[in-house]
Amino acid sequence: MSAKNQPDNSLFENLELRDGVLLWRSSGKPAAMKKNNGFVVRYKGVDYAARRIAWFLIHGRWQTGHFTTRSGDALTRENLISVAEANALSRRRRCACCGVSFAAAHASDATKYCSVACSATMRQRRARTGCIACGAPLGNAAGPRCPPCRRQDEMERRLARKYGLSLPAFHGLLVRANYRCEVCGEAPGTGPKVDHDHATGAVRGILCTSCNVGLGHFRDDPARLRQAAAYLERRR
């Protein structure tokens, strides 16, 4: 079992986190190895959980809890999450009546309301007169908000959760970019994408889907992009 005690600082000085992978600085080789159901870094005869090491390199503090990843095994700021936080997030709900965030009893709990009072209020609103946010007709929409207001709420939560952005800050990025991709200059056909540094989580700007995916495939590496440009110039 991986030790939870903090290793010597010399271990962190000998490691670097590049593209979500732990590497030895001296050789550039992967430092993590497979053990049981996870990856560990062996140092001075002791195995340390790779995710815990990555957490320290990203956040600068040692945590003793268990960690998991939201998708895949990439050890990045936005992908790493403590198991306790993941469990808490899986139980979070937004009340379909008042919009207040609350914790359900367990992850599979389908409760929609934060209280008995909100549940009763929704039963009384079956003859709805309009969206509680903007007053627009609800028609057959489920819940107390119209579809546009619901989509805006979802966007606000996603921007805050994934990028730490508020909706006004996001609109500020759009204005700065003149509502166009900051790489190719074209208007994003499928909606603007927030570009961010996968190592630090810092937001960089607004891109179209193609440019955003392209930077990801090139691992956000300027050297790779310059080599690709040189290759295309030679083949013309």
FIVEXMI-524666 format. One record per residue: residue in one letter; z negated, y, x negated of N, C-alpha, C in turn. Coordinates in nm, 3 decimals. Atoms other than C-alpha are relative to their C-alpha. Example, Ala and Ser with C-alpha at 12.3 -4.5 7.8 and 13.67 -1.06 7.14 Angstrom:
2
  resn      n.z      n.y      n.x     ca.z     ca.y     ca.x      c.z      c.y      c.x
     A    0.000   -0.119   -0.089   -0.780   -0.450   -1.230    0.000    0.120   -0.090
     S    0.006   -0.119    0.082   -0.714   -0.106   -1.367   -0.073    0.109    0.077
END
This chain:
236
  resn      n.z      n.y      n.x     ca.z     ca.y     ca.x      c.z      c.y      c.x
     M    0.000   -0.120   -0.086    0.000    0.000    0.000    0.000    0.124   -0.089
     S   -0.011   -0.121    0.080    0.088    0.345   -0.131   -0.131    0.077    0.001
     A    0.123   -0.078    0.011   -0.201    0.553   -0.256    0.016    0.133    0.070
     K   -0.004   -0.129   -0.069   -0.291    0.863   -0.059   -0.062    0.110   -0.086
     N    0.059   -0.100    0.086   -0.479    1.035   -0.343    0.110    0.076   -0.072
     Q   -0.102   -0.083    0.063   -0.291    1.324   -0.501    0.019   -0.041   -0.145
     P   -0.025    0.037    0.139   -0.123    1.225   -0.830   -0.014    0.120   -0.093
     D    0.005   -0.108    0.097   -0.131    1.426   -1.151    0.116    0.097    0.022
     N   -0.106   -0.099   -0.014    0.068    1.748   -1.149    0.120   -0.033   -0.087
     S   -0.110    0.036    0.088    0.275    1.598   -1.429    0.109   -0.077    0.076
     L   -0.100    0.073   -0.078    0.445    1.376   -1.169    0.095    0.099    0.068
     F   -0.084   -0.098   -0.069    0.568    1.677   -0.970    0.088    0.077   -0.098
     E   -0.079   -0.071    0.101    0.684    1.846   -1.291    0.118   -0.084   -0.046
     N   -0.106    0.090    0.046    0.896    1.540   -1.371    0.099   -0.035    0.109
     L   -0.087    0.034   -0.112    1.057    1.520   -1.026    0.069    0.124    0.055
     E   -0.067   -0.105   -0.075    1.306    1.727   -0.831    0.060   -0.062    0.125
     L   -0.056    0.044   -0.128    1.434    1.703   -0.474    0.137    0.063    0.013
     R   -0.137   -0.051   -0.004    1.812    1.734   -0.465    0.077   -0.072    0.111
     D   -0.077    0.057   -0.111    2.019    1.684   -0.150   -0.079   -0.106    0.076
     G    0.083    0.094   -0.075    1.725    1.507    0.014   -0.036   -0.126   -0.075
     V    0.029    0.118    0.080    1.683    1.260   -0.275   -0.093    0.038   -0.115
     L    0.091   -0.023    0.113    1.396    1.241   -0.527    0.063   -0.053   -0.128
     L   -0.061    0.039    0.127    1.528    1.237   -0.885   -0.095    0.033   -0.115
     W    0.072   -0.032    0.125    1.369    1.219   -1.231    0.076    0.111   -0.070
     R   -0.066   -0.112    0.067    1.439    1.547   -1.410    0.066   -0.041   -0.131
     S   -0.048    0.036    0.133    1.487    1.382   -1.748    0.132   -0.076    0.004
     S   -0.118    0.086   -0.003    1.752    1.129   -1.645    0.094    0.028    0.118
     G   -0.081   -0.023   -0.118    1.876    1.248   -1.305    0.014   -0.122    0.088
     K   -0.008    0.124   -0.078    1.822    0.896   -1.170   -0.097    0.003    0.117
     P    0.092    0.005   -0.115    1.663    0.819   -0.831   -0.139   -0.047   -0.041
     A    0.138    0.035    0.036    1.285    0.806   -0.855   -0.064   -0.094    0.100
     A    0.061    0.082   -0.105    1.212    0.627   -0.527    0.061   -0.140    0.000
     M   -0.048    0.138   -0.010    1.237    0.251   -0.490   -0.052   -0.062    0.129
     K    0.035    0.064   -0.126    1.225    0.028   -0.185   -0.122   -0.090   -0.017
     K    0.118    0.088    0.002    0.892   -0.137   -0.110   -0.046   -0.020    0.144
     N    0.037    0.035   -0.136    0.803   -0.316    0.212    0.093    0.073    0.098
     N   -0.082   -0.068   -0.100    0.925   -0.089    0.496    0.030    0.146   -0.034
     G   -0.023   -0.138    0.038    0.952    0.234    0.299    0.038    0.013   -0.146
     F   -0.033   -0.029    0.139    1.020    0.401   -0.035   -0.121    0.059   -0.069
     V    0.113   -0.049    0.078    0.767    0.471   -0.308    0.048    0.049   -0.136
     V   -0.022   -0.043    0.137    0.756    0.649   -0.643   -0.115   -0.057   -0.083
     R    0.105    0.062    0.084    0.570    0.449   -0.910   -0.025    0.089   -0.121
     Y    0.037   -0.089    0.111    0.382    0.662   -1.159   -0.135   -0.044   -0.056
     K    0.122    0.046    0.067    0.120    0.543   -1.409   -0.062   -0.119    0.072
     G    0.047    0.123   -0.061    0.098    0.210   -1.229   -0.042    0.013    0.145
     V    0.040   -0.021   -0.138    0.031    0.362   -0.886    0.124    0.037    0.083
     D   -0.111   -0.030   -0.090    0.277    0.372   -0.593   -0.039    0.113    0.095
     Y    0.021   -0.113   -0.091    0.301    0.701   -0.401    0.116    0.005    0.099
     A   -0.104   -0.005   -0.102    0.490    0.732   -0.073    0.099    0.112   -0.032
     A   -0.103   -0.097    0.035    0.822    0.909   -0.140   -0.002    0.119    0.096
     R    0.002   -0.109   -0.098    0.794    1.110    0.182   -0.113    0.097   -0.028
     R    0.115   -0.087    0.029    0.452    1.241    0.079    0.029    0.086   -0.123
     I   -0.038   -0.075    0.119    0.586    1.343   -0.263    0.097    0.112    0.039
     A   -0.098   -0.100   -0.043    0.881    1.521   -0.098   -0.068    0.113    0.077
     W    0.073   -0.101   -0.077    0.644    1.700    0.141   -0.066    0.100   -0.095
     F    0.067   -0.088    0.096    0.451    1.839   -0.157    0.102    0.091   -0.069
     L   -0.102   -0.080    0.069    0.768    1.953   -0.336    0.057    0.108    0.091
     I   -0.056   -0.096   -0.095    0.889    2.130   -0.020   -0.103    0.105    0.040
     H    0.101   -0.089   -0.058    0.563    2.279    0.110   -0.106    0.047   -0.100
     G    0.097   -0.042    0.101    0.352    2.302   -0.206   -0.143   -0.040    0.030
     R    0.136    0.047   -0.030    0.054    2.119   -0.057    0.003   -0.150    0.025
     W    0.011    0.145   -0.012   -0.063    1.759   -0.050   -0.058   -0.037    0.136
     Q    0.047    0.046   -0.129   -0.102    1.586    0.286   -0.025   -0.150   -0.008
     T    0.036    0.142    0.009   -0.271    1.249    0.333    0.047   -0.082    0.119
     G   -0.045    0.074   -0.118   -0.127    1.160    0.673    0.130   -0.075   -0.024
     H   -0.126    0.072    0.009    0.170    0.934    0.738    0.115    0.092    0.040
     F   -0.117   -0.082   -0.028    0.519    1.082    0.748    0.115   -0.087    0.048
     T   -0.121    0.067   -0.044    0.846    0.992    0.912    0.114    0.101   -0.009
     T   -0.114   -0.090    0.000    1.197    1.138    0.935    0.063    0.000    0.138
     R   -0.059   -0.011   -0.133    1.369    1.266    1.248    0.129   -0.080    0.010
     S   -0.126    0.076    0.000    1.700    1.104    1.149    0.032   -0.042   -0.143
     G   -0.033    0.048    0.133    1.794    0.886    0.854   -0.118    0.007   -0.095
     D    0.105   -0.002    0.103    1.601    0.896    0.526    0.005    0.125   -0.087
     A   -0.011   -0.122    0.081    1.700    1.241    0.395   -0.133    0.074   -0.003
     L    0.130   -0.064    0.015    1.385    1.405    0.257    0.018    0.152   -0.007
     T   -0.021   -0.144   -0.007    1.453    1.762    0.371   -0.105    0.064    0.088
     R    0.103   -0.073   -0.075    1.233    2.031    0.524    0.011   -0.025    0.151
     E   -0.015    0.013   -0.144    1.382    1.998    0.871   -0.005   -0.144    0.047
     N   -0.003    0.141   -0.039    1.392    1.617    0.864   -0.138   -0.065   -0.009
     L    0.133    0.058    0.018    1.042    1.537    0.738   -0.097    0.051    0.106
     I    0.099   -0.039   -0.099    0.764    1.538    0.993   -0.116   -0.100   -0.007
     S    0.115    0.091    0.000    0.412    1.395    1.006    0.003   -0.084    0.127
     V    0.002    0.089   -0.116    0.364    1.100    1.238   -0.085    0.060    0.112
     A    0.086   -0.062   -0.102    0.082    1.285    1.414    0.074    0.111    0.074
     E   -0.075   -0.108   -0.064    0.308    1.586    1.476    0.112   -0.056    0.087
     A   -0.108    0.061   -0.078    0.593    1.361    1.593   -0.054   -0.056    0.131
     N    0.060    0.052   -0.122    0.362    1.190    1.840   -0.037    0.111    0.097
     A    0.037   -0.113   -0.086    0.236    1.525    1.967    0.123    0.062    0.064
     L   -0.122   -0.059   -0.054    0.590    1.660    2.006    0.061   -0.086    0.109
     S   -0.058    0.090   -0.099    0.698    1.351    2.198   -0.072    0.011    0.135
     R    0.076   -0.013   -0.125    0.428    1.429    2.456    0.010    0.141    0.060
     R   -0.009   -0.137   -0.050    0.511    1.799    2.494    0.102    0.010    0.113
     R   -0.088   -0.026   -0.114    0.666    1.909    2.823   -0.004    0.149    0.032
     R    0.002   -0.135   -0.055    0.760    2.239    2.982   -0.009   -0.013    0.151
     C    0.023    0.013   -0.144    0.625    2.271    3.334    0.122    0.048    0.078
     A   -0.118   -0.034   -0.080    0.913    2.269    3.583   -0.030    0.108    0.103
     C    0.037   -0.104   -0.096    0.719    2.517    3.796   -0.023    0.134   -0.069
     C    0.037   -0.127    0.062    0.563    2.781    3.572    0.058    0.019   -0.139
     G   -0.060   -0.011    0.132    0.737    2.705    3.242   -0.097   -0.011   -0.116
     V    0.099    0.013    0.105    0.412    2.663    3.049    0.014   -0.134   -0.071
     S   -0.006    0.125    0.077    0.418    2.405    2.769   -0.132   -0.075    0.014
     F    0.122    0.080   -0.013    0.172    2.120    2.817    0.024   -0.139   -0.060
     A   -0.008    0.134    0.059    0.096    1.775    2.674   -0.018   -0.105    0.108
     A    0.013    0.111   -0.093    0.162    1.468    2.884   -0.097   -0.103   -0.056
     A    0.098    0.099    0.044   -0.077    1.175    2.868    0.056   -0.089   -0.110
     H   -0.065    0.083    0.103    0.173    0.969    2.664    0.149    0.030    0.002
     A   -0.141   -0.035    0.018    0.534    0.985    2.548    0.088   -0.042    0.117
     S   -0.083    0.049   -0.110    0.672    0.784    2.841   -0.040    0.059    0.136
     D    0.045   -0.064   -0.124    0.487    0.994    3.100    0.109    0.094    0.051
     A   -0.109   -0.081   -0.055    0.751    1.149    3.330   -0.051    0.121    0.078
     T    0.058   -0.114   -0.072    0.516    1.421    3.461    0.080    0.128   -0.027
     K   -0.078   -0.123    0.013    0.705    1.748    3.527   -0.085    0.126    0.011
     Y    0.080   -0.118   -0.030    0.416    1.976    3.614   -0.128   -0.002   -0.081
     C    0.119   -0.010    0.084    0.122    2.104    3.414   -0.129   -0.017    0.079
     S    0.120    0.010   -0.082   -0.121    2.089    3.706    0.034   -0.043    0.142
     V   -0.018    0.036   -0.141   -0.173    1.971    4.062    0.047    0.122    0.079
     A   -0.038   -0.123   -0.070   -0.136    2.333    4.172    0.151    0.026   -0.013
     C   -0.143   -0.021    0.021    0.213    2.360    4.018    0.081   -0.103    0.078
     S   -0.069    0.104   -0.076    0.312    2.030    4.176    0.006    0.037    0.149
     A    0.006   -0.041   -0.141    0.201    2.158    4.518    0.090    0.121    0.025
     T   -0.085   -0.118   -0.014    0.379    2.490    4.460    0.147   -0.039    0.010
     M   -0.140    0.043   -0.003    0.706    2.311    4.391    0.035   -0.068    0.132
     R   -0.026    0.063   -0.130    0.674    2.109    4.709    0.023    0.107    0.108
     Q   -0.014   -0.108   -0.098    0.641    2.436    4.899    0.128    0.081   -0.021
     R   -0.120   -0.078    0.031    0.953    2.575    4.732    0.130   -0.074    0.033
     R   -0.121    0.076   -0.029    1.195    2.321    4.867    0.105    0.085    0.072
     A   -0.094   -0.094   -0.059    1.348    2.599    5.075    0.010    0.119   -0.096
     R   -0.003   -0.101    0.107    1.423    2.796    4.757    0.080    0.122    0.043
     T   -0.074   -0.124   -0.025    1.538    3.156    4.774    0.072    0.048   -0.125
     G   -0.068   -0.044    0.121    1.639    3.200    4.412   -0.074   -0.040   -0.126
     C    0.056    0.033    0.132    1.575    3.145    4.040   -0.123    0.087   -0.026
     I    0.123   -0.075    0.026    1.221    3.245    3.939    0.017    0.093   -0.118
     A   -0.020   -0.085    0.116    1.362    3.403    3.622    0.090    0.119    0.030
     C   -0.096   -0.108   -0.023    1.659    3.606    3.748    0.028    0.028    0.147
     G   -0.021   -0.021   -0.142    1.662    3.565    4.127    0.134   -0.048    0.052
     A   -0.131    0.048   -0.045    2.010    3.411    4.136   -0.016   -0.121    0.093
     P    0.009    0.117   -0.089    2.080    3.152    4.410   -0.003   -0.130   -0.080
     L    0.015    0.126    0.072    1.978    2.802    4.300    0.097   -0.107    0.048
     G   -0.089    0.104   -0.053    2.206    2.600    4.525   -0.066   -0.136   -0.007
     N    0.053    0.136    0.013    2.155    2.232    4.444   -0.068   -0.024   -0.134
     A    0.061    0.016    0.132    2.002    2.298    4.101   -0.140   -0.056    0.012
     A    0.136    0.057    0.002    1.692    2.094    4.020   -0.092    0.095   -0.076
     G    0.095   -0.088    0.067    1.384    2.294    3.927    0.009    0.143    0.049
     P    0.008   -0.137   -0.051    1.295    2.659    3.979    0.091    0.100   -0.070
     R   -0.088   -0.091    0.074    1.549    2.803    3.733    0.146   -0.037    0.022
     C   -0.144    0.025   -0.014    1.926    2.843    3.770    0.052   -0.057   -0.131
     P   -0.055    0.061    0.122    2.148    2.660    3.518    0.012    0.095   -0.119
     P   -0.008   -0.090    0.116    2.218    2.970    3.299   -0.137    0.030   -0.061
     C    0.134   -0.027    0.052    1.845    3.051    3.270   -0.058   -0.123   -0.068
     R    0.049    0.124    0.061    1.767    2.686    3.199    0.065   -0.023   -0.136
     R   -0.069    0.016    0.129    2.032    2.676    2.925   -0.055    0.098   -0.104
     Q    0.057   -0.098    0.093    1.889    2.994    2.774   -0.137   -0.044   -0.049
     D    0.131    0.051    0.040    1.540    2.843    2.774    0.016   -0.111   -0.103
     E   -0.023    0.111    0.093    1.675    2.531    2.602    0.047    0.052   -0.135
     M   -0.047   -0.058    0.126    1.855    2.744    2.342   -0.115    0.065   -0.076
     E    0.116   -0.064    0.065    1.538    2.944    2.272   -0.088   -0.104   -0.067
     R    0.086    0.104    0.057    1.338    2.625    2.217    0.067   -0.064   -0.122
     R   -0.069    0.065    0.111    1.606    2.471    1.994    0.005    0.091   -0.123
     L   -0.005   -0.095    0.112    1.645    2.786    1.779   -0.137    0.012   -0.067
     A    0.135   -0.013    0.055    1.268    2.815    1.738   -0.042   -0.127   -0.073
     R    0.042    0.128    0.059    1.216    2.445    1.665    0.076   -0.031   -0.129
     K   -0.081    0.043    0.114    1.505    2.391    1.423    0.013    0.105   -0.108
     Y   -0.026   -0.103    0.099    1.550    2.728    1.253   -0.110    0.107   -0.010
     G    0.102   -0.104    0.000    1.240    2.935    1.335    0.054    0.135    0.044
     L   -0.065   -0.124   -0.045    1.466    3.193    1.505   -0.037    0.031    0.144
     S    0.012   -0.044   -0.139    1.401    3.395    1.817    0.140    0.028    0.052
     L   -0.132   -0.028   -0.058    1.687    3.460    2.059    0.052    0.138   -0.043
     P   -0.049   -0.130    0.050    1.704    3.835    1.963    0.047   -0.008   -0.145
     A   -0.041    0.014    0.140    1.720    3.735    1.594    0.135   -0.070   -0.010
     F   -0.127    0.071   -0.002    2.005    3.494    1.672    0.113    0.096    0.041
     H   -0.102   -0.097   -0.041    2.196    3.769    1.857    0.024    0.103   -0.110
     G   -0.018   -0.091    0.113    2.133    3.993    1.556    0.095   -0.059   -0.104
     L   -0.091    0.066    0.092    2.309    3.737    1.335    0.144    0.007    0.051
     L   -0.134   -0.005   -0.059    2.604    3.730    1.576    0.061    0.140   -0.016
     V   -0.050   -0.138    0.014    2.634    4.112    1.569    0.037    0.027   -0.145
     R   -0.028   -0.021    0.143    2.615    4.116    1.188    0.131   -0.066   -0.041
     A   -0.123    0.073    0.032    2.896    3.859    1.175    0.118    0.042    0.086
     N   -0.105   -0.047   -0.090    3.099    4.050    1.437    0.051   -0.114    0.088
     Y   -0.029    0.113   -0.087    3.089    3.732    1.647    0.110   -0.090   -0.057
     R   -0.100    0.085    0.064    3.309    3.554    1.393   -0.066   -0.082   -0.111
     C    0.049    0.085    0.109    3.262    3.279    1.135   -0.002    0.081   -0.128
     E    0.014   -0.078    0.123    3.137    3.432    0.809    0.074   -0.062   -0.118
     V   -0.081    0.061    0.106    3.356    3.194    0.605    0.148    0.022    0.027
     C   -0.144   -0.009   -0.029    3.696    3.179    0.777    0.039    0.122    0.081
     G   -0.028   -0.121   -0.075    3.667    3.490    0.993    0.052   -0.023    0.140
     E   -0.050    0.028   -0.133    3.779    3.313    1.309   -0.115   -0.004    0.102
     A    0.101    0.008   -0.105    3.596    3.325    1.642   -0.033   -0.147    0.023
     P    0.037    0.141   -0.019    3.399    2.998    1.680    0.045   -0.052    0.135
     G   -0.056    0.051   -0.125    3.588    2.795    1.938   -0.099   -0.078    0.084
     T    0.097    0.082   -0.073    3.301    2.563    2.030   -0.140    0.059   -0.005
     G    0.131   -0.064    0.006    3.022    2.815    1.993   -0.044    0.019   -0.144
     P    0.046   -0.027    0.137    2.863    2.972    1.682   -0.108   -0.099   -0.043
     K    0.099    0.091    0.057    2.659    2.748    1.454   -0.086    0.075   -0.101
     V    0.091   -0.061    0.096    2.352    2.859    1.261    0.007   -0.079   -0.130
     D   -0.006    0.064    0.131    2.398    2.784    0.890   -0.132    0.026   -0.072
     H    0.127   -0.017    0.069    2.081    2.721    0.689   -0.003   -0.086   -0.125
     D    0.020    0.074    0.124    1.971    2.599    0.348   -0.080   -0.125    0.032
     H    0.067    0.125   -0.036    1.880    2.231    0.389   -0.123   -0.028   -0.087
     A    0.116    0.023    0.087    1.633    2.246    0.100   -0.116    0.090    0.037
     T    0.108   -0.095   -0.028    1.437    2.559    0.195   -0.017    0.029    0.149
     G    0.006   -0.031   -0.142    1.518    2.590    0.567    0.038    0.143    0.032
     A   -0.034   -0.140   -0.022    1.624    2.955    0.518    0.135    0.013    0.071
     V   -0.124   -0.025   -0.074    1.888    3.077    0.765    0.090    0.091   -0.082
     R   -0.094   -0.077    0.082    2.202    3.206    0.592    0.097    0.083    0.084
     G   -0.096   -0.075   -0.078    2.439    3.313    0.868    0.059   -0.080    0.114
     I   -0.069    0.061   -0.114    2.680    3.222    1.147    0.134   -0.056   -0.045
     L   -0.126    0.065    0.037    2.968    2.976    1.101    0.061   -0.067    0.123
     C   -0.063    0.085   -0.101    3.222    2.794    1.314   -0.034   -0.145   -0.031
     T    0.035    0.141    0.019    3.184    2.418    1.354    0.067   -0.058   -0.124
     S   -0.074    0.057    0.112    3.454    2.332    1.099   -0.059    0.042   -0.134
     C    0.054   -0.049    0.127    3.313    2.552    0.822   -0.143   -0.052   -0.022
     N    0.136    0.050    0.012    2.957    2.443    0.895   -0.001   -0.146   -0.044
     V   -0.010    0.142    0.038    3.051    2.075    0.875    0.056   -0.012   -0.142
     G   -0.061    0.004    0.133    3.266    2.144    0.568   -0.102    0.026   -0.110
     L    0.104   -0.028    0.100    2.977    2.300    0.375   -0.095   -0.118   -0.014
     G    0.088    0.116    0.005    2.763    2.002    0.469    0.061   -0.114   -0.079
     H   -0.067    0.108    0.073    3.022    1.756    0.338    0.006    0.030   -0.149
     F    0.000   -0.037    0.140    3.034    1.952    0.013   -0.142    0.021   -0.054
     R    0.142   -0.003    0.040    2.651    1.937    0.000   -0.048    0.140   -0.037
     D    0.039   -0.139    0.026    2.624    2.318   -0.004    0.006    0.032   -0.150
     D   -0.009   -0.015    0.145    2.730    2.301   -0.370    0.118    0.090   -0.035
     P   -0.110   -0.090    0.035    2.935    2.604   -0.490    0.095   -0.060   -0.103
     A   -0.085    0.060    0.104    3.060    2.405   -0.792    0.101   -0.096    0.062
     R   -0.091    0.093   -0.067    3.209    2.135   -0.568    0.108    0.077    0.076
     L   -0.097   -0.079   -0.075    3.375    2.401   -0.351    0.103    0.064   -0.093
     R   -0.095   -0.058    0.095    3.527    2.572   -0.656    0.095   -0.106   -0.054
     Q   -0.086    0.108    0.047    3.656    2.237   -0.783    0.104   -0.037    0.106
     A   -0.092    0.032   -0.108    3.810    2.167   -0.442    0.110    0.106    0.010
     A   -0.099   -0.108   -0.005    3.981    2.510   -0.442    0.098   -0.011   -0.115
     A   -0.088    0.016    0.116    4.115    2.451   -0.793    0.097   -0.116    0.020
     Y   -0.086    0.117   -0.029    4.247    2.111   -0.686    0.114    0.038    0.094
     L   -0.104   -0.041   -0.095    4.434    2.262   -0.391    0.101    0.093   -0.066
     E   -0.092   -0.092    0.068    4.581    2.537   -0.611    0.095   -0.078   -0.090
     R   -0.087    0.078    0.090    4.711    2.276   -0.860    0.105   -0.078    0.077
     R   -0.091    0.086   -0.076    4.876    2.071   -0.584    0.102    0.079    0.081
     R   -0.097   -0.078   -0.076    5.072    2.360   -0.434    0.135    0.001   -0.069
END
